[in-house]
Amino acid sequence: MTSRVKYLDLPKQFNHQSLWAAVREQFKTCQFILGSEVEKFELNFAKLCSTRYALGVNSGTDAIFLALKASGVGRGDEVITVPNSFVATAGAIMAVGARPVFVDVGDDYNIDVSLIEPAITRKTKAILPVHLTGNPANMPGIMRIALKYHLYVIEDAAQAAMASINGKRVGSFGDAGCFSLHPLKNLNVGGDGGVLTTGATSLYRNAKLLRNHGLKNRDEIEFFGYNSRLDSIQATIANYVMKDLETITSKRINNADMYDKGFKDLREFVVPPPRKKGFYQVFHTYVIRVKNREQLIKYLNDNGVETKIHYRIPIHLQKPCRKLGYRKGDFPVTEKQAGEILSLPVHHFLTNNQICYVIELIGDFYQR
Ligand SMILES: Cc1ncc(COP(=O)(O)O)c(C=O)c1O
C-alpha cells in the first residue's frame, strides 16, 4: 500500500522553481565553499537566536565537536549528557577524547536537572543538554549548576531551531548552541549542514579556525584544525528555508495541538508530549508514549501511516558503551521510555484531515 500519511514530505518542500533558481544562481558564481551565502546565513541565524555569532559548519555533529574542542574539552575530561539522544551527541564527546557521563531524563525527555549535581566529579568540564524533540531543556536550572561548578554548557539544539524559554531562544543560554541542518530537521538543507552559535568571542574565533584547518590567512595556520566548512549551495538552501521557518514552525505546533486534543479521551493508552508554561516547543518530532507499541506501529503502517521511533536503543546500551561501564538498568526512565515512545508525522504539509485520520486510527486501535 502506498503511504497516505508520510512521515515527511521532502519532495513537496524542495520541488520549487524559486529554490532551483536560487541554487542555479549560486552555481553560476562557482563559489562552492563558505563565501557570501554562508556569511549571509550566519548573520541570519545569529539574528534568529539573538547570539553575537553563528558559524556555518558541515553538520550538527561537527557543531558539537567544534564547540567542545574550541572550549578546550578533551582527553581526561567528563561531559554530562543524556542517554536518550541521537548517538551523535555522545559520539561528538568521544571524538574530542572526553567521556560522556550520562544522567537520566524526566517525563519531558530532557535531562533531569536534579541528577546533574550528583554526577559532577573533579573531571567534569561541561554539561551538554539536548533539547530533544524540539522541546527546550530546563536551561535556567542547568545554567545555575554550571555557574556554581564553573562548567561549560554546550547545548545540543540539533532538533530545536527556534525553540525558546520565555522568549529566549535555545542556543543562546550556554557557551555554545549546536544546530543540525540535516534534511529531516525543521530548518533543513539538501545534504549535511550545521551551525554553531555563541556569544563568546574566543570560542567563536577558535571554532572558526578549527572549521578551516586552523588557517588564519591563505598561507598560515594558527594550529592544526579540520575541514568542517558549510557549502555555499547548502547555505543558499538554508537562507531560502529560513524565510519560511516561522510558518513551518507554527504549522508543526498547530498539528501538535490538534493531536493533543485528539488524544484527550485516550489518556489510558496514549501519553502526549508534556507542555510547560513559557516553553516554546517546535516539534521536530511529536512523540507519544503508548501501550502495545509494536502492534500499533503495524496497524498504522497497514493503514498507510508512517511512524518512527526516536530512539529505540538508548546510547548507554549501544555496544561501545559497554567499555565505558554502562549496562541495562542504569537509566530506568530512559529505558522505559525507549520501549514506549512513538513519533507521529507532524510535518508542515499535513492536512487537518490527515491528522484526524491518524487520531481516529489510534482510537480504533485501542477501542477495538
Ligand atoms: C539530538 C541530535 N544531536 C545531534 C545530531 C547530529 O546532527 P547531524 O546529523 O547534522 O550531524 C542530531 C541529528 O540527527 C540530533 O538529532
The ligand as an SDF file (V2000), in Angstrom:
LIG
                    3D

 16 16  0  0  0  0  0  0  0  0999 V2000
   19.8850   15.4200   19.0650 C   0  0  0  0  0  0  0  0  0  0  0  0
   20.8170   15.3910   17.8880 C   0  0  0  0  0  0  0  0  0  0  0  0
   22.1200   15.7020   18.0840 N   0  0  0  0  0  0  0  0  0  0  0  0
   22.9890   15.7270   17.0670 C   0  0  0  0  0  0  0  0  0  0  0  0
   22.6030   15.4170   15.7760 C   0  0  0  0  0  0  0  0  0  0  0  0
   23.6120   15.4030   14.6940 C   0  0  0  0  0  0  0  0  0  0  0  0
   23.3070   16.2600   13.6320 O   0  0  0  0  0  0  0  0  0  0  0  0
   23.8500   15.9240   12.1590 P   0  0  0  0  0  0  0  0  0  0  0  0
   23.0860   14.7600   11.6500 O   0  0  0  0  0  0  0  0  0  0  0  0
   23.5830   17.1770   11.3940 O   0  0  0  0  0  0  0  0  0  0  0  0
   25.2990   15.6300   12.2880 O   0  0  0  0  0  0  0  0  0  0  0  0
   21.2570   15.1020   15.5260 C   0  0  0  0  0  0  0  0  0  0  0  0
   20.8050   14.8140   14.1630 C   0  0  0  0  0  0  0  0  0  0  0  0
   20.2370   13.8330   13.8310 O   0  0  0  0  0  0  0  0  0  0  0  0
   20.3490   15.0760   16.6140 C   0  0  0  0  0  0  0  0  0  0  0  0
   19.0560   14.7600   16.4120 O   0  0  0  0  0  0  0  0  0  0  0  0
  1  2  1  0
  2  3  1  0
  2 15  2  0
  3  4  2  0
  4  5  1  0
  5  6  1  0
  5 12  2  0
  6  7  1  0
  7  8  1  0
  8  9  2  0
  8 10  1  0
  8 11  1  0
 12 13  1  0
 12 15  1  0
 13 14  2  0
 15 16  1  0
M  END
$$$$
